Amino acid sequence: MFTKKTLFSITLYCTLVTTALSAESGGMPQLDPEFWFSQIFWLIFTFSLLFFILSKFILPNISSNLENRKSQILENIEKAEEQRQESEDKIKEFDKIIYNSKVQAKNILNEAKKKISEDINNKKKLLEDEINSEIKAVEIEINELRKRSPETINQIAISTSSDLLKQLIGADVNQSNISAIVEDLSKKEKGKYYGV
Amino acid sequence: MATNPMYQFNVYRIGPEIKLGDIDLSFTNASLFMVLSALTVLIIFKLGSKKNIIIPNKIQLLAELSYSFISKMISDTAGTKAKPYFSFIFSLFMFVLFCNMLGMIPYSFTVTSHIIVTFVLAAFIFIGVTIIGFLKHGLGYLKLFVPSGVPIVLLPLIVVIEIISYLSRPISLSVRLFANMMAGHTMMKVFGGFVVSLGIVGGWLPLSFSVALTGLEILVAFLQAYVFAILTCIYLNDALNLHH
């Protein structure tokens, strides 16, 4: 098995030998000046034509294509950036609106609560006032009744006792005497019956 | 003599003999392949620059990638001042590349394997660059031969060396391309000859080498076109931006 190096040297040797042999038999065609002028002429002709067409018609097109694409991409990036900004602004606006409405809702709720509690307080007060005045009126009535009750009792006592005496004795007794006694008694026993 | 590895470099007349006075300007196989290369370049780039669309198709992508590749190469080596020479370097690179690549087709002819073709290109570049240098800097362009920071004692020697290296530029440029193409094609021919002479029994090894060499030669074809173009850029850089 050949190693790469020996193979390479063999090939190199063969190349050299064949080149030398061919040089002997006719040399390198490159050094034969027969077609030099033709080659120079056609080289200049084709290369200048290539250069002319490329530089006048093709390369400017490619360059403008590239530039157009670049500017288009930049424009698009700018637009995208703008739209992103816009959407961010919109989001901010949206958040603000939500915040505001929350605040407003809270305010409305608080106001309503306040109103209701005020209303309740007012009604309570009104009711209390009414109740108080009624209680007062009733108390006054009770007091009056209480004040008046011993007199009525006395009168009743006087009339009953005079009636009783009349039945017992069969004769009228002096009314004023009886009343004096009843009065005297009621004065004495006042605490006992009325707790005053 | 088809087995002679140098036979492939023969130039022969196609069609009638065209003579201008004493000079033979006949259309030859070399001329044919020059025209074919130029046409291929033109067709590819014509198709690649046709429509102005945002998302490029394949051939347009090819054309645009080549455009930006060469434009980047020029701006990297020769700076922004070399912009006016873009079309020339682009044409040069494409011409050399397609001449090399068309030469890789079996039974075709490699234009750049002829020293006279590469030498004319190199000489044109050399003369052009020298003219640009003198136009830009006047006689100050001669400062190119006097590097800064060299001791005065050494200066005469250095100047002579610099002048020789400058004058040998067209030779080195042309011989590099020519020798690479010729050597590669000769080698492939030799291996092809081995395949035939060793026959079906032993021909497989040189055949596999031939296959590998084809890949290598395609790489070399591209690389040499690139080197040719980038050296042109470097020479242009010397002429445009005098650094010494």
Interface residues (C-beta under 8 A of the other chain):
Chain A: F2 L7 T11 C14 T15 T18 T19 S22 A23 S25 G26 G27 M28 P29 Q30 L31 D32 E34 F35 W36 F37 S38 Q39 I40 F41 W42 L43 I44 T46 F47 L49 L50 F51 I53 L54 S55 F57 I58 L59 N61 I62 S63 S64 N65 L66 N68 R69 Q72
Chain B: M1 N4 P5 M6 Y7 F9 N10 V11 R13 I23 D24 L25 S26 F27 T28 A30 S31 M34 V35 S37 A38 V41 L42 F45 K46 G48 S49 K50 N52 I54 P56 Q60 A63 E64 Y67 S68 F86 S87 F88 F90 S91 L92 M94 F95 V111 S113 H114 I115 I116 V117 V120 L121 F178 M182 T186 M187 V190 F191 G193 F194 L205 F209
